[in-house]
Amino acid sequence: MANLRTNNLSGEQGQNAYRGSVVFGGGDNSSAGLTIADNSDLELGSETNWTIEFWLWLNGPVHGDYDVILGKGSATGNNYEYFVEVMSDNTLDFFSTSTGSAWTFQQQISPVLSHDSWHHVAVVRNGSGSNSLKSYINGQEYGSFTAESIHTSAYPFGIGYFAGGNNLYSKVTVSNLRIVKGTSVYTAAFTPPFTELKAIPNTVLLCCQDSDNPFKEETGKTITGVGHLANGAVIHPRNNPPYGVDAGNTFGGPIQQSTQGYMCFPTGRTEERGRGRGLHAGGEAPSHSNIIDYIQIQSGGTAIDFGDLITLCNSCDGVSSNTRAVFCTFDSPNFNLMEFVTISTTGNGTDFGDQTVATGQEGTLSNQTRGLFAGGYRLIFYSTVEFITIATIGNGTDFGDLREAIVGVGGAADTTRGLFAGGVVPGAYRGNIDQFTIATTGNATDFGDLTVARRNPAGTSDSTRGVFFGGNDSGGTNVIDFVTIQSAGNATDFGDSTSNQADASGSSDSIRGVFSAGYYGAPALTNVIEKVIIQTTGNSVDYGDLSVSRIQGGSVSDSHGGLS
């Protein structure tokens, strides 16, 4: 195993080791900041390519609106420039102005961030026009906006507080703050850098890398301190961001602290950790909806507007790869319309093709290549299963049949096997689980049974386990079941949802299953999002909210099942 001696991780013998981070507030250190005098290097102006990036730790759960992480300018006269700020709901906003006298741009650039853990943040301008300004959280695109030229002033640059007004101190820890002016370092989703950042070409600021010397800056600028960082004071961090290679072993992903304050190192491949955008589309709210919301599954919180489906619908079913989501909407006059979006961006749906059989409340599942739509109802009950190739566009193709004509099955899958569970036939709820091999075509075979017969259980999965959440058994149930996808047999009790929930839908990253919307007993709609850790058992917990309460929407993600 790797030698985890402190000297290896802090520099001695450690390849690519790093030196630390700077605490700006929290606890007894509530007023601390760093200042750089007015410098044209730090004016973004009309520059069309630039990058601001840093690692951020929110010190504790409570933060105020407009607490400054970094920025230049003032909020008086004609001296506004740009800022990245913490808001009271633990999201980040980016502010800028093209006029200098008021903010002309203010946008949320992150989901709700968990406190007391590390997050990599990048704000990147790449050219002009729509989608030229993007934010990335832990390497995944979060926001996409139209960039503007930014006014310049003679005011200083501040870190950890508002240097233009000597206030708005943040309770944060910052590491590896770098500004690159003239280069868009990131133009698509990326793996966050797990080594100490370097002064690459066009770097105009690189600091917050040395816990013993918070005034050290790699491009020659002079940094001074205010508050607890005045007069050369040093505030040591509680832990270190996820950098460093020790004897050839790379540590990736978020580092957490135990209750005793010890670091807990992550496991698994870097690209598998902290990844996952979940989308929830359409449904009945209570009128028919075309809303598409999204969340970052690793952090939860309040969903953000993604765009709109082409058509309003009272039910929506979705499948996805790690790049594209395809939704089938059910509503007059477009009972069989399919449309797609690119998950890493935001925007409205685009026509994909048509289903061969027009049904609503279908079961869905997918792997990286294929998406399957099963069963459903329109005037009669259907057993039909059809498939699409997600990366293409075109109409659905016949795959085979479920074992009976049924509506409201829940789907889960790994890379090779798909399961459809539960449902209702005229006069009876079903608990049976059908199985398919996704890469072939053919009819279903028996896998086993759920613990409780019900329709519309919300299904989701990681690479080995399928989870079926809630459902309707004449009023809603709080049952959560799980199966091992490659081992046929009956489901096992996982735990309970927070209340009886029916007509929800599920998605996941490689760790968490999230279940969105539905109703708690009839007919109260809800916008609640609940979470489970798929490889454990236990009750679900509240994890956030959709923008609008609704039922029978379609949920997908970029990292479900065997995709991560």
C-alpha positions as CSV (number, residue, x, y, z in Angstrom):
1,M,0.0,0.0,0.0
2,A,1.1,3.6,-0.4
3,N,3.2,5.1,2.3
4,L,1.0,7.7,3.9
5,R,3.6,9.4,6.1
6,T,2.9,13.1,6.5
7,N,6.2,14.1,4.8
8,N,5.2,12.2,1.7
9,L,1.9,14.1,1.4
10,S,3.4,17.5,2.2
11,G,6.3,17.5,-0.1
12,E,9.3,15.3,1.0
13,Q,9.6,12.5,-1.4
14,G,6.0,13.1,-2.7
15,Q,5.7,13.5,-6.5
16,N,3.4,16.4,-7.4
17,A,2.7,17.1,-3.7
18,Y,1.1,20.5,-2.9
19,R,1.6,23.0,-0.1
20,G,-1.9,23.8,1.1
21,S,-4.7,26.3,1.2
22,V,-5.8,29.5,3.0
23,V,-8.6,29.8,5.5
24,F,-10.6,33.1,5.2
25,G,-13.2,32.7,7.9
26,G,-15.3,30.5,10.1
27,G,-15.2,29.9,13.8
28,D,-12.9,32.5,15.4
29,N,-11.5,33.6,12.0
30,S,-14.6,35.4,10.8
31,S,-12.7,38.4,9.3
32,A,-9.8,37.6,7.0
33,G,-8.9,38.5,3.5
34,L,-6.2,39.0,0.9
35,T,-5.7,42.1,-1.3
36,I,-3.9,42.9,-4.5
37,A,-3.6,46.5,-5.5
38,D,-5.3,47.6,-8.7
39,N,-3.5,45.8,-11.6
40,S,-4.5,45.7,-15.2
41,D,-3.5,42.0,-15.4
42,L,-6.6,41.2,-13.3
43,E,-9.0,43.3,-15.5
44,L,-10.9,41.0,-17.7
45,G,-12.3,43.8,-19.9
46,S,-13.1,42.7,-23.5
47,E,-10.9,39.6,-23.3
48,T,-12.8,36.8,-25.0
49,N,-10.9,33.9,-23.5
50,W,-10.2,33.6,-19.8
51,T,-10.4,31.1,-16.9
52,I,-10.9,31.6,-13.2
53,E,-10.5,28.4,-11.1
54,F,-10.0,27.3,-7.5
55,W,-10.8,24.7,-4.9
56,L,-13.4,25.8,-2.4
57,W,-14.4,24.5,1.1
58,L,-17.4,26.1,2.7
59,N,-16.5,26.5,6.4
60,G,-19.7,25.3,8.2
61,P,-23.3,25.3,7.0
62,V,-24.2,29.0,7.5
63,H,-23.2,31.7,4.9
64,G,-24.6,35.1,4.1
65,D,-25.7,36.5,0.8
66,Y,-23.1,38.2,-1.4
67,D,-20.1,37.0,0.7
68,V,-17.1,37.5,-1.6
69,I,-14.8,34.6,-2.6
70,L,-12.9,36.7,-5.1
71,G,-13.4,39.8,-7.3
72,K,-12.2,43.2,-8.4
73,G,-13.9,46.6,-8.3
74,S,-16.3,48.3,-6.0
75,A,-20.1,48.9,-5.9
76,T,-19.9,52.6,-6.0
77,G,-19.8,55.2,-8.8
78,N,-18.5,53.8,-12.0
79,N,-16.3,51.1,-10.4
80,Y,-18.2,47.8,-10.7
81,E,-16.2,45.0,-12.3
82,Y,-16.6,41.2,-11.5
83,F,-17.1,38.9,-8.5
84,V,-17.6,35.3,-7.4
85,E,-19.8,35.3,-4.3
86,V,-21.4,32.8,-1.9
87,M,-25.1,33.1,-1.4
88,S,-27.0,32.2,1.8
89,D,-28.4,29.0,0.2
90,N,-24.7,27.7,-0.3
91,T,-24.8,28.3,-4.0
92,L,-22.3,30.5,-5.9
93,D,-23.1,33.5,-8.1
94,F,-21.0,35.3,-10.7
95,F,-21.5,39.1,-11.1
96,S,-20.1,41.4,-13.8
97,T,-20.9,44.6,-15.5
98,S,-20.5,46.1,-18.9
99,T,-21.4,49.6,-17.9
100,G,-19.5,50.0,-14.6
101,S,-22.4,51.6,-12.7
102,A,-24.5,48.6,-11.9
103,W,-24.5,44.8,-12.3
104,T,-25.6,43.8,-15.8
105,F,-24.9,40.1,-15.3
106,Q,-25.7,38.0,-12.2
107,Q,-26.2,34.3,-12.6
108,Q,-26.0,31.3,-10.3
109,I,-23.0,29.2,-11.3
110,S,-23.3,26.2,-9.0
111,P,-25.8,23.9,-7.4
112,V,-26.2,23.9,-3.6
113,L,-22.7,23.0,-2.4
114,S,-22.2,20.7,0.6
115,H,-20.4,22.4,3.4
116,D,-17.1,21.0,4.9
117,S,-16.0,19.3,1.7
118,W,-13.9,20.3,-1.3
119,H,-15.4,21.5,-4.6
120,H,-13.5,22.5,-7.7
121,V,-14.9,25.6,-9.3
122,A,-14.1,27.0,-12.8
123,V,-15.7,29.9,-14.6
124,V,-14.6,30.0,-18.3
125,R,-15.1,32.5,-21.1
126,N,-14.6,31.0,-24.5
127,G,-15.4,33.4,-27.4
128,S,-18.6,35.4,-27.8
129,G,-22.3,34.9,-28.1
130,S,-24.5,32.3,-26.5
131,N,-22.9,29.7,-24.4
132,S,-19.6,31.6,-24.4
133,L,-19.5,31.8,-20.6
134,K,-19.7,28.5,-18.7
135,S,-19.3,27.3,-15.1
136,Y,-18.0,23.9,-14.1
137,I,-18.4,22.3,-10.7
138,N,-16.1,19.3,-10.0
139,G,-15.4,19.2,-13.7
140,Q,-19.1,19.0,-14.8
141,E,-20.7,21.9,-16.7
142,Y,-23.3,23.5,-14.6
143,G,-24.2,26.8,-16.2
144,S,-24.0,28.2,-19.8
145,F,-24.5,31.9,-20.5
146,T,-23.8,34.7,-23.0
147,A,-20.6,36.4,-22.0
148,E,-20.2,40.2,-21.8
149,S,-17.3,42.6,-21.8
150,I,-16.4,43.6,-18.3
151,H,-15.9,47.2,-17.2
152,T,-12.5,48.1,-15.6
153,S,-11.7,50.3,-12.7
154,A,-8.9,51.4,-10.4
155,Y,-10.1,49.3,-7.5
156,P,-8.2,46.4,-5.9
157,F,-8.7,42.7,-6.2
158,G,-9.8,40.9,-3.1
159,I,-9.9,37.2,-2.0
160,G,-12.1,36.1,0.9
161,Y,-13.7,39.5,1.2
162,F,-14.9,42.6,-0.7
163,A,-11.8,44.7,-1.1
164,G,-13.7,47.5,-2.8
165,G,-15.8,48.0,0.4
166,N,-13.7,46.3,3.1
167,N,-16.6,44.0,4.1
168,L,-18.6,40.9,3.0
169,Y,-16.0,38.5,4.4
170,S,-16.6,34.8,3.5
171,K,-16.4,31.8,5.7
172,V,-14.4,29.7,3.2
173,T,-11.1,28.0,2.6
174,V,-9.5,28.4,-0.8
175,S,-6.8,26.5,-2.5
176,N,-5.0,26.8,-5.9
177,L,-6.7,30.0,-7.1
178,R,-5.6,30.6,-10.7
179,I,-6.7,33.2,-13.3
180,V,-5.6,32.7,-16.8
181,K,-6.2,35.7,-19.2
182,G,-6.1,34.8,-22.9
183,T,-6.8,31.0,-22.6
184,S,-10.0,29.1,-22.1
185,V,-8.4,26.2,-20.1
186,Y,-11.6,24.1,-20.1
187,T,-14.1,24.0,-23.0
188,A,-15.9,20.8,-22.1
189,A,-16.4,18.5,-19.0
190,F,-13.1,17.5,-17.5
191,T,-11.5,15.6,-14.6
192,P,-10.6,18.2,-11.9
193,P,-6.8,18.7,-11.5
194,F,-5.5,16.6,-8.7
195,T,-2.1,18.0,-8.7
196,E,-0.9,21.5,-7.7
197,L,-1.8,24.0,-10.4
198,K,1.1,25.6,-12.3
199,A,1.6,29.0,-13.9
200,I,0.8,27.9,-17.4
201,P,1.1,30.5,-20.3
202,N,-1.2,33.6,-19.8
203,T,-1.5,33.0,-16.0
204,V,-2.0,36.3,-14.3
205,L,-2.7,35.1,-10.8
206,L,-1.7,31.9,-8.9
207,C,-2.0,31.9,-5.1
208,C,-3.5,30.2,-2.1
209,Q,-1.1,27.2,-2.4
210,D,0.9,27.6,0.8
211,S,-0.7,27.2,4.2
212,D,2.4,28.7,5.9
213,N,2.7,31.6,3.5
214,P,-0.8,32.9,2.3
215,F,1.0,35.9,0.6
216,K,2.9,33.8,-1.8
217,E,1.9,34.4,-5.5
218,E,3.6,32.8,-8.5
219,T,3.4,35.6,-11.0
220,G,5.2,38.2,-8.9
221,K,2.2,40.2,-7.5
222,T,2.2,41.6,-4.0
223,I,-0.5,40.2,-1.7
224,T,-1.3,41.8,1.7
225,G,-3.7,40.6,4.4
226,V,-6.6,42.1,6.2
227,G,-8.4,41.1,9.4
228,H,-6.8,37.9,10.8
229,L,-4.5,37.7,7.8
230,A,-3.0,41.2,8.5
231,N,0.6,41.6,9.6
232,G,1.7,38.2,8.3
233,A,-0.7,36.1,10.4
234,V,-1.3,32.5,9.3
235,I,-4.5,30.6,9.7
236,H,-3.8,26.9,9.1
237,P,-6.5,24.9,7.3
238,R,-8.2,21.9,8.9
239,N,-7.3,19.6,6.0
240,N,-6.0,19.6,2.4
241,P,-7.7,19.6,-1.0
242,P,-7.5,16.4,-3.0
243,Y,-4.0,16.7,-4.5
244,G,-0.8,14.8,-4.5
245,V,0.8,11.6,-5.7
246,D,2.5,9.3,-3.2
247,A,4.7,6.6,-4.5
248,G,2.7,6.5,-7.8
249,N,-0.8,6.3,-6.2
250,T,-3.1,9.1,-7.2
251,F,-5.7,10.3,-4.8
252,G,-8.8,11.6,-6.5
253,G,-12.3,12.8,-5.6
254,P,-13.5,14.7,-2.5
255,I,-11.7,14.2,0.7
256,Q,-13.9,14.2,3.8
257,Q,-13.3,14.6,7.5
258,S,-14.3,12.1,10.2
259,T,-15.9,13.3,13.4
260,Q,-12.4,13.3,15.0
261,G,-11.1,15.6,12.2
262,Y,-9.0,13.0,10.4
263,M,-8.8,13.0,6.6
264,C,-10.7,10.2,4.9
265,F,-9.2,9.4,1.5
266,P,-11.5,8.4,-1.4
267,T,-11.4,5.2,-3.4
268,G,-12.2,4.3,-7.0
269,R,-11.2,5.8,-10.3
270,T,-11.2,9.6,-10.3
271,E,-13.6,9.8,-13.2
272,E,-16.2,7.9,-11.3
273,R,-16.4,10.3,-8.4
274,G,-18.6,13.3,-7.9
275,R,-20.0,12.9,-11.4
276,G,-23.7,13.0,-12.4
277,R,-26.2,15.4,-13.8
278,G,-29.8,14.3,-13.4
279,L,-32.7,15.7,-15.6
280,H,-36.4,15.5,-14.8
281,A,-38.8,16.4,-17.7
282,G,-42.5,16.9,-18.3
283,G,-45.4,15.4,-16.3
284,E,-48.6,16.7,-14.9
285,A,-48.3,19.7,-12.6
286,P,-51.4,19.5,-12.3
287,S,-51.9,20.8,-15.8
288,H,-49.6,19.3,-18.5
289,S,-46.0,20.4,-18.4
290,N,-43.0,20.7,-20.7
291,I,-40.5,21.8,-18.0
292,I,-37.0,20.2,-17.9
293,D,-35.2,20.6,-14.6
294,Y,-31.7,19.4,-13.6
295,I,-29.6,18.8,-10.5
296,Q,-26.1,17.7,-9.8
297,I,-26.8,14.4,-8.2
298,Q,-23.7,14.5,-6.0
299,S,-24.9,17.6,-4.2
300,G,-28.7,17.7,-4.6
301,G,-30.5,20.9,-3.7
302,T,-33.1,22.9,-5.7
303,A,-33.4,22.0,-9.3
304,I,-32.4,24.5,-12.0
305,D,-34.2,25.2,-15.3
306,F,-32.7,23.3,-18.2
307,G,-35.1,24.2,-21.0
308,D,-38.4,23.0,-22.4
309,L,-39.7,19.9,-24.1
310,I,-41.3,20.5,-27.6
311,T,-44.7,19.6,-26.3
312,L,-46.7,19.8,-23.1
313,C,-47.4,16.3,-21.7
314,N,-49.2,14.5,-18.9
315,S,-46.6,11.8,-18.8
316,C,-43.0,11.6,-20.0
317,D,-40.5,8.7,-20.1
318,G,-36.8,9.0,-20.6
319,V,-33.6,7.0,-21.5
320,S,-30.0,8.2,-21.6
321,S,-26.4,7.5,-22.3
322,N,-23.7,9.5,-20.6
323,T,-24.1,12.3,-23.2
324,R,-27.7,12.4,-24.5
325,A,-31.2,12.0,-23.0
326,V,-34.2,11.0,-25.1
327,F,-37.7,11.6,-23.8
328,C,-41.0,10.2,-25.1
329,T,-43.9,12.4,-24.4
330,F,-47.6,11.3,-24.2
331,D,-50.3,13.9,-24.9
332,S,-52.6,14.9,-27.7
333,P,-51.9,15.3,-30.5
334,N,-48.3,13.9,-30.1
335,F,-48.8,10.6,-28.4
336,N,-45.6,9.1,-29.8
337,L,-43.1,12.0,-30.1
338,M,-39.5,11.4,-29.0
339,E,-37.1,14.3,-28.5
340,F,-33.5,14.6,-27.2
341,V,-31.2,17.0,-25.4
342,T,-27.5,17.0,-24.7
343,I,-27.2,16.4,-20.9
344,S,-24.0,18.5,-20.3
345,T,-25.6,21.7,-21.8
346,T,-28.9,23.4,-21.3
347,G,-31.6,24.0,-23.9
348,N,-34.9,22.8,-25.4
349,G,-35.7,19.4,-26.8
350,T,-35.0,18.5,-30.5
351,D,-37.1,16.1,-32.5
352,F,-35.6,12.5,-32.4
353,G,-38.3,10.5,-34.1
354,D,-41.5,8.6,-33.3
355,Q,-42.4,5.5,-31.4
356,T,-44.0,2.7,-33.3
357,V,-46.7,2.3,-30.6
358,A,-48.1,5.4,-29.0
359,T,-48.5,4.7,-25.2
360,G,-48.1,6.6,-22.0
361,Q,-46.7,5.5,-18.6
362,E,-44.2,3.2,-20.1
363,G,-41.2,1.6,-18.3
364,T,-37.8,2.7,-19.5
365,L,-34.2,1.6,-19.1
366,S,-31.0,2.1,-21.0
367,N,-27.3,1.4,-21.2
368,Q,-24.7,3.5,-23.0
369,T,-26.0,2.4,-26.5
370,R,-29.7,1.5,-26.4
371,G,-32.8,2.7,-24.7
372,L,-35.9,0.5,-24.2
373,F,-39.5,1.6,-23.8
374,A,-41.9,-1.1,-22.4
375,G,-45.7,-1.5,-22.0
376,G,-48.0,1.4,-21.4
377,Y,-51.6,2.4,-22.1
378,R,-53.6,4.2,-24.8
379,L,-57.1,2.8,-25.1
380,I,-55.7,-0.7,-24.4
381,F,-52.9,-2.1,-22.3
382,Y,-49.7,-3.0,-24.3
383,S,-47.0,-5.6,-23.8
384,T,-44.8,-4.0,-26.6
385,V,-41.1,-3.3,-26.0
386,E,-39.3,-1.1,-28.5
387,F,-35.8,0.3,-28.6
388,I,-33.8,3.2,-30.0
389,T,-30.0,3.7,-30.5
390,I,-29.5,6.8,-28.3
391,A,-26.6,8.3,-30.3
392,T,-28.6,8.4,-33.5
393,I,-32.0,9.9,-34.5
394,G,-34.9,7.9,-35.9
395,N,-38.1,6.0,-35.1
396,G,-38.4,3.2,-32.5
397,T,-37.8,-0.5,-33.5
398,D,-39.6,-3.5,-32.2
399,F,-37.6,-5.3,-29.5
400,G,-40.0,-8.0,-28.2
401,D,-42.7,-8.2,-25.6
402,L,-43.2,-8.2,-21.8
403,R,-44.8,-11.3,-20.4
404,E,-48.2,-9.6,-20.3
405,A,-49.8,-6.4,-21.4
406,I,-49.2,-4.0,-18.5
407,V,-48.9,-0.3,-17.7
408,G,-46.6,1.4,-15.2
409,V,-43.5,-0.8,-14.9
410,G,-40.3,0.6,-13.4
411,G,-37.0,0.0,-15.1
412,A,-33.4,-0.6,-14.0
413,A,-30.3,-1.8,-15.9
414,D,-26.6,-2.5,-15.9
415,T,-24.5,-2.5,-19.1
416,T,-26.0,-5.8,-20.3
417,R,-29.2,-6.7,-18.5
418,G,-32.5,-4.7,-18.2
419,L,-35.3,-5.3,-15.7
420,F,-38.9,-4.1,-15.8
421,A,-40.7,-4.4,-12.4
422,G,-44.3,-4.0,-11.1
423,G,-47.2,-2.5,-13.0
424,V,-50.9,-2.8,-13.2
425,V,-53.3,-4.9,-15.5
426,P,-57.0,-4.4,-15.5
427,G,-58.2,-5.1,-11.9
428,A,-54.8,-6.1,-10.4
429,Y,-51.4,-4.8,-9.4
430,R,-48.4,-6.8,-10.3
431,G,-45.1,-7.5,-8.5
432,N,-43.4,-9.5,-11.2
433,I,-39.9,-8.6,-12.6
434,D,-39.2,-9.2,-16.3
435,Q,-35.6,-9.4,-17.6
436,F,-34.0,-8.7,-21.0
437,T,-30.6,-8.8,-22.5
438,I,-30.3,-5.3,-23.9
439,A,-27.9,-6.0,-26.8
440,T,-30.3,-8.6,-28.3
441,T,-34.0,-8.6,-29.2
442,G,-36.6,-11.0,-27.9
443,N,-39.3,-11.5,-25.3
444,A,-39.0,-11.1,-21.6
445,T,-38.2,-14.0,-19.2
446,D,-38.9,-14.2,-15.5
447,F,-36.5,-12.7,-13.0
448,G,-38.4,-12.7,-9.7
449,D,-40.9,-10.6,-7.8
450,L,-41.0,-7.3,-5.9
451,T,-41.8,-7.5,-2.2
452,V,-45.0,-5.6,-2.8
453,A,-47.1,-5.6,-6.0
454,R,-47.6,-2.0,-7.2
455,R,-47.6,0.2,-10.3
456,N,-45.1,2.9,-11.3
457,P,-42.3,2.1,-8.9
458,A,-39.5,4.5,-9.7
459,G,-36.5,2.4,-10.8
460,T,-32.8,3.3,-10.8
461,S,-29.5,1.5,-10.6
462,D,-25.7,1.6,-10.3
463,S,-23.5,-0.9,-12.1
464,T,-24.6,-3.9,-10.0
465,R,-27.8,-3.2,-8.1
466,G,-31.3,-2.1,-9.1
467,V,-33.5,-0.1,-6.7
468,F,-37.3,0.3,-7.0
469,F,-38.8,3.2,-5.0
470,G,-42.4,3.7,-3.9
471,G,-45.3,3.2,-6.3
472,N,-49.1,3.0,-6.3
473,D,-51.0,0.1,-4.6
474,S,-54.3,1.9,-4.2
475,G,-52.9,5.0,-2.6
476,G,-49.1,5.0,-2.6
477,T,-46.5,3.0,-0.8
478,N,-43.3,3.9,1.0
479,V,-41.6,0.5,0.1
480,I,-38.1,0.6,-1.4
481,D,-36.8,-2.8,-2.8
482,F,-33.5,-3.8,-4.4
483,V,-32.2,-6.6,-6.5
484,T,-28.7,-7.6,-7.8
485,I,-29.2,-7.2,-11.5
486,Q,-27.1,-10.2,-12.6
487,S,-28.7,-12.6,-10.0
488,A,-32.3,-13.6,-10.8
489,G,-34.5,-13.8,-7.7
490,N,-37.0,-12.0,-5.6
491,A,-36.4,-8.4,-4.4
492,T,-35.2,-7.6,-0.9
493,D,-36.4,-4.8,1.3
494,F,-34.1,-1.8,1.1
495,G,-36.0,0.6,3.5
496,D,-38.7,3.2,3.3
497,S,-39.3,6.5,1.6
498,T,-40.1,9.6,3.7
499,S,-43.8,9.1,3.0
500,N,-46.1,7.1,0.7
501,Q,-45.0,8.3,-2.7
502,A,-46.5,7.2,-6.1
503,D,-45.7,8.2,-9.7
504,A,-42.2,9.4,-9.0
505,S,-39.2,8.7,-11.3
506,G,-35.6,7.7,-10.6
507,S,-32.1,8.5,-11.8
508,S,-28.6,8.0,-10.3
509,D,-24.9,8.5,-10.4
510,S,-22.5,5.7,-9.6
511,I,-23.3,6.1,-5.9
512,R,-26.6,7.7,-5.2
513,G,-30.2,7.0,-6.4
514,V,-32.4,10.1,-6.5
515,F,-36.2,9.9,-6.9
516,S,-38.1,13.0,-8.1
517,A,-41.7,14.2,-7.7
518,G,-44.8,12.2,-7.5
519,Y,-47.5,12.5,-4.8
520,Y,-47.8,11.8,-1.1
521,G,-51.1,10.1,-1.0
522,A,-53.8,11.1,-3.6
523,P,-54.1,13.7,-4.9
524,A,-51.4,15.9,-3.3
525,L,-48.6,16.6,-5.8
526,T,-45.1,17.2,-4.5
527,N,-41.8,18.5,-5.8
528,V,-39.7,16.6,-3.4
529,I,-36.4,14.8,-4.4
530,E,-35.3,11.9,-2.2
531,K,-32.0,10.1,-2.1
532,V,-30.6,6.7,-1.2
533,I,-27.0,5.3,-1.3
534,I,-27.5,2.4,-3.7
535,Q,-25.0,0.0,-2.2
536,T,-26.4,0.3,1.3
537,T,-29.8,-0.2,2.8
538,G,-31.9,2.2,4.8
539,N,-34.6,4.9,4.5
540,S,-34.4,7.6,1.9
541,V,-33.7,11.2,2.9
542,D,-34.9,14.6,1.6
543,Y,-32.4,15.8,-1.0
544,G,-33.9,18.8,-2.6
545,D,-36.8,20.0,-4.7
546,L,-37.9,20.3,-8.3
547,S,-39.0,23.7,-9.6
548,V,-42.6,22.6,-9.9
549,S,-44.6,19.8,-8.2
550,R,-45.7,17.2,-10.7
551,I,-46.2,13.5,-11.3
552,Q,-45.3,11.1,-14.1
553,G,-42.3,13.0,-15.3
554,G,-39.2,11.3,-16.9
555,S,-35.9,11.2,-15.0
556,V,-32.5,10.4,-16.6
557,S,-28.8,11.0,-15.8
558,D,-25.4,10.9,-17.5
559,S,-24.0,8.2,-15.1
560,H,-26.6,5.6,-14.2
561,G,-26.2,1.8,-14.2
562,G,-23.0,0.7,-16.0
563,L,-22.2,4.1,-17.4
564,S,-19.8,5.0,-14.6
